Amino acid sequence: MIDTLRPVSLPEGVEITLQLAGPVSRARAWFIDFACKMLLTMMVPPVLRLLGEAGEGVTFVFLFLAWVLYPVLFEALWSGATPGKRICGLAVVNSDGTPIGWSAAFLRNVMRMADMLPIGYAVGLASMLLDRHFRRLGDLAAGTIVVHRAPARAASKFTLARLPPPVAPPTALLPLEQRAVLDFAERRRSWSDERAAEIAEIAAPLVQGRTGADAVDRLDAVAAALLERQ
Amino acid sequence: MNQIEFEARHEDEWNRLAQALDPKNAAAAGAPGTARVPALFRRLAAQLAIARDRQYRTSLIDRLHALVVAAHFAVHGARIRRRGGMITDLLGFFLREFPAEVRRQWRFVAVAALAFGIPFAAGVIALQWYPDFVYYLVAPDTLSRVQAMYSDDSMRFGAERGAGTDVKMFGFYILNNVRIDLQCLAGGIFFGLGTLAVLLSNGVFLGAIGGHLTQAGLGRNFWGFVAGHSAPEMTGMALASAAGLMIGYALIAPGRKTRAAALRERARPAAVMLYGAALMTACAAVIEAFWSSRVDLPFELKLAVGAAVTALTVAFLALGGRERGP
């Protein structure tokens, strides 16, 4: 299966899955960064020019910093994200999900020059499409990946008070089936009643020929029973 | 314990952890609550494993998983902060990791230094005996332009150069030198031949210029100008070239690995050398713009400062970053 998840086993004895970012979301972040750099390039030099010849020298150095060190500084000092990446919810991390340090930030951005060849990041794009983890050459060299930083959402509140009295499932349920029933009960309020009924009717062995609102109630009751199982 | 009891029992703990990990609180590293993060993190990992094993509802598992990912990131980030933060790390990178890496890769550095040094020295010496040979090496109009640049007249006028011009030239030098460094590095991808070509041609060109100006009696102007900054600048070029040669060598002789794997293995030390080279080059640009260009100083003083800078550079690369024995 083609998947954009990367499983990592932590020493704490649990496996996490990192959501890898693909070429499109990364290109979007790159465009935002590019716009930031262009803005700096256009806004700052006219101010520096007021300083006369010294300003010209400062301009050289400033442009160098803005175009070469911009990604390095942000990625090393700001939790692995340039402003563009932060806006797009992306971050650069080591391949095990830990924050990157200076050498990784330096290396992946030195290699950017190779990724940019011959035009418009063609090498980097080819490398990302060929690699299982969407890594461009710089990521391959530095051992980094770019991931979606998911906000830790609160689990939606869903209590027994809103469910009908529990009814034990008439047949034994596989673990994944149990979870599907629980998810149904949790999410059905986000659907129309008709759609909820339609889905509930698919679980024929559980609703036992009931249709419409009856089927939904029965599935809710089974979910209530699952919640109470020991 | 059923799922409802499980959630009710740990809800408080999860909220506390989420609050401690909130970036708004993370700034205050010593804030109350952060000390308990590692313990909460370990408990959370076990709770996530239980929730998965018992097939609790997906939204709960997703929430706990996101919390584990955030805590994992925070705990390892805290390890960096404990070492003194990113700024201390950066200093360590340049003051310890970099000179140690240069010594570890001394063979490549030596090859790069010789590829530049031999044609340079040969050019300077040969032109003392066969002055006309310079026309085989450098185009005549380039030669006359350089000669005018180092003539006594322009050296005298140079003193009136203002501070503003110094800063301007600093910006110019730094860009120019970094460009040469990058050429040296990038040339490595052609099996190291590009790097050698850049080194040899620069060595021949500068050797010819130096030899010609010495022979023409402008030696004091030329050597006085380059004495101060040549050590860090040449070192920077040699190190960037050594990084390029490492890349080339990985392609020529990958050993018992694929070329891609050999290249990947060389990439990290090569990047350390390159950024070290960039630092050296920046130092050279500072000296070149603000010290070397001064013509109101005696030749002997400039030579002495040049010798001191050279000694400092060599000492830094030879001694920096060694661990003290127990």
Boltz contact constraints between the chains, C-beta under 6 A:
constraints:
  - contact:
      token1: [A, 12]
      token2: [B, 42]
      max_distance: 6.0
  - contact:
      token1: [A, 12]
      token2: [B, 45]
      max_distance: 6.0
  - contact:
      token1: [A, 13]
      token2: [B, 45]
      max_distance: 6.0
  - contact:
      token1: [A, 14]
      token2: [B, 45]
      max_distance: 6.0
  - contact:
      token1: [A, 14]
      token2: [B, 48]
      max_distance: 6.0
  - contact:
      token1: [A, 14]
      token2: [B, 49]
      max_distance: 6.0
  - contact:
      token1: [A, 16]
      token2: [B, 68]
      max_distance: 6.0
  - contact:
      token1: [A, 16]
      token2: [B, 69]
      max_distance: 6.0
  - contact:
      token1: [A, 52]
      token2: [B, 164]
      max_distance: 6.0
  - contact:
      token1: [A, 53]
      token2: [B, 164]
      max_distance: 6.0
  - contact:
      token1: [A, 53]
      token2: [B, 165]
      max_distance: 6.0
  - contact:
      token1: [A, 53]
      token2: [B, 168]
      max_distance: 6.0
  - contact:
      token1: [A, 54]
      token2: [B, 164]
      max_distance: 6.0
  - contact:
      token1: [A, 54]
      token2: [B, 167]
      max_distance: 6.0
  - contact:
      token1: [A, 56]
      token2: [B, 168]
      max_distance: 6.0
  - contact:
      token1: [A, 57]
      token2: [B, 167]
      max_distance: 6.0
  - contact:
      token1: [A, 57]
      token2: [B, 168]
      max_distance: 6.0
  - contact:
      token1: [A, 57]
      token2: [B, 170]
      max_distance: 6.0
  - contact:
      token1: [A, 57]
      token2: [B, 171]
      max_distance: 6.0
  - contact:
      token1: [A, 60]
      token2: [B, 171]
      max_distance: 6.0
  - contact:
      token1: [A, 60]
      token2: [B, 175]
      max_distance: 6.0
  - contact:
      token1: [A, 61]
      token2: [B, 171]
      max_distance: 6.0
  - contact:
      token1: [A, 76]
      token2: [B, 86]
      max_distance: 6.0
  - contact:
      token1: [A, 77]
      token2: [B, 86]
      max_distance: 6.0
  - contact:
      token1: [A, 97]
      token2: [B, 72]
      max_distance: 6.0
  - contact:
      token1: [A, 98]
      token2: [B, 76]
      max_distance: 6.0
  - contact:
      token1: [A, 99]
      token2: [B, 73]
      max_distance: 6.0
  - contact:
      token1: [A, 99]
      token2: [B, 76]
      max_distance: 6.0
  - contact:
      token1: [A, 99]
      token2: [B, 77]
      max_distance: 6.0
  - contact:
      token1: [A, 102]
      token2: [B, 89]
      max_distance: 6.0
  - contact:
      token1: [A, 102]
      token2: [B, 90]
      max_distance: 6.0
  - contact:
      token1: [A, 102]
      token2: [B, 93]
      max_distance: 6.0
  - contact:
      token1: [A, 106]
      token2: [B, 271]
      max_distance: 6.0
  - contact:
      token1: [A, 106]
      token2: [B, 275]
      max_distance: 6.0
  - contact:
      token1: [A, 107]
      token2: [B, 271]
      max_distance: 6.0
  - contact:
      token1: [A, 110]
      token2: [B, 271]
      max_distance: 6.0
  - contact:
      token1: [A, 141]
      token2: [B, 264]
      max_distance: 6.0
  - contact:
      token1: [A, 141]
      token2: [B, 267]
      max_distance: 6.0
  - contact:
      token1: [A, 150]
      token2: [B, 66]
      max_distance: 6.0
  - contact:
      token1: [A, 152]
      token2: [B, 18]
      max_distance: 6.0
  - contact:
      token1: [A, 152]
      token2: [B, 66]
      max_distance: 6.0
  - contact:
      token1: [A, 152]
      token2: [B, 67]
      max_distance: 6.0
  - contact:
      token1: [A, 152]
      token2: [B, 70]
      max_distance: 6.0
  - contact:
      token1: [A, 155]
      token2: [B, 59]
      max_distance: 6.0
  - contact:
      token1: [A, 155]
      token2: [B, 60]
      max_distance: 6.0
  - contact:
      token1: [A, 155]
      token2: [B, 63]
      max_distance: 6.0
  - contact:
      token1: [A, 156]
      token2: [B, 59]
      max_distance: 6.0
  - contact:
      token1: [A, 175]
      token2: [B, 55]
      max_distance: 6.0
  - contact:
      token1: [A, 178]
      token2: [B, 55]
      max_distance: 6.0
  - contact:
      token1: [A, 179]
      token2: [B, 55]
      max_distance: 6.0
  - contact:
      token1: [A, 182]
      token2: [B, 57]
      max_distance: 6.0
  - contact:
      token1: [A, 183]
      token2: [B, 58]
      max_distance: 6.0
  - contact:
      token1: [A, 186]
      token2: [B, 57]
      max_distance: 6.0
  - contact:
      token1: [A, 227]
      token2: [B, 3]
      max_distance: 6.0
  - contact:
      token1: [A, 227]
      token2: [B, 4]
      max_distance: 6.0
  - contact:
      token1: [A, 228]
      token2: [B, 2]
      max_distance: 6.0
  - contact:
      token1: [A, 229]
      token2: [B, 2]
      max_distance: 6.0
  - contact:
      token1: [A, 230]
      token2: [B, 2]
      max_distance: 6.0
